Amino acid sequence: MSRDHDRRAYAPGPTSATGPFALGLMHGATGGWTVPMAALAVTAVGQLLVGLVLSGNRGAGATPAAKRASGT
């Protein structure tokens, strides 16, 4: 892996500023916080669902060693 690749992988970049900027635009356009907070909640639920799907059937503390010890 190259040194440049390592820097790009951990650099925040322009995408880290889009969330606060988008929420500010929504607040300015609607004059309130209801729509921006609803958008934030929808995004959080989406991230939760993606995380659950990608994690598979692993619960907290379900390490491979614990599974082997329990025989499952």
Secondary structure per residue as TSV (DSSP state, phi and psi in degrees):
chain	resnum	aa	ss	phi	psi
A	1	M	-	360.0	136.5
A	2	S	-	-81.6	161.3
A	3	R	H	-65.7	-37.8
A	4	D	H	-64.3	-38.4
A	5	H	H	-61.9	-41.4
A	6	D	H	-61.4	-42.6
A	7	R	H	-65.3	-42.3
A	8	R	H	-67.5	-33.2
A	9	A	H	-66.3	-30.5
A	10	Y	H	-111.0	-1.8
A	11	A	-	-75.4	133.7
A	12	P	-	-63.1	-39.6
A	13	G	T	66.4	-175.4
A	14	P	G	-73.0	-19.0
A	15	T	G	-71.6	-22.5
A	16	S	G	-71.4	-17.5
A	17	A	G	-96.6	-5.9
A	18	T	H	-71.9	-33.0
A	19	G	H	-63.5	-57.8
A	20	P	H	-60.5	-37.1
A	21	F	H	-64.6	-44.4
A	22	A	H	-64.9	-41.2
A	23	L	H	-64.1	-39.0
A	24	G	H	-64.0	-41.3
A	25	L	H	-63.5	-42.7
A	26	M	H	-64.3	-40.5
A	27	H	H	-63.5	-43.0
A	28	G	H	-66.0	-37.1
A	29	A	H	-75.3	-34.1
A	30	T	H	-98.6	-18.8
A	31	G	S	77.8	9.7
A	32	G	S	-150.4	-179.9
A	33	W	S	-104.4	-1.4
A	34	T	H	-64.6	-50.3
A	35	V	H	-66.3	-46.4
A	36	P	H	-61.4	-39.6
A	37	M	H	-70.9	-34.0
A	38	A	H	-65.4	-41.7
A	39	A	H	-63.3	-39.0
A	40	L	H	-65.0	-41.3
A	41	A	H	-65.3	-41.8
A	42	V	H	-62.9	-41.8
A	43	T	H	-63.6	-42.3
A	44	A	H	-64.5	-41.4
A	45	V	H	-64.3	-41.0
A	46	G	H	-60.8	-42.7
A	47	Q	H	-65.8	-38.4
A	48	L	H	-61.5	-45.9
A	49	L	H	-63.6	-43.1
A	50	V	H	-63.1	-41.8
A	51	G	H	-62.6	-41.1
A	52	L	H	-65.5	-41.5
A	53	V	H	-65.8	-45.0
A	54	L	H	-71.3	-25.9
A	55	S	H	-77.7	-14.3
A	56	G	T	72.8	-145.0
A	57	N	T	-102.6	43.9
A	58	R	-	-105.0	127.4
A	59	G	-	-99.5	179.7
A	60	A	T	-65.1	129.8
A	61	G	T	79.8	5.8
A	62	A	-	-87.1	69.0
A	63	T	-	-81.0	158.1
A	64	P	H	-56.4	-36.9
A	65	A	H	-65.7	-39.3
A	66	A	H	-67.0	-36.7
A	67	K	H	-67.3	-41.3
A	68	R	H	-64.8	-39.2
A	69	A	H	-67.0	-34.2
A	70	S	H	-85.6	-11.5
A	71	G	T	81.9	14.9
A	72	T	-	-102.3	360.0
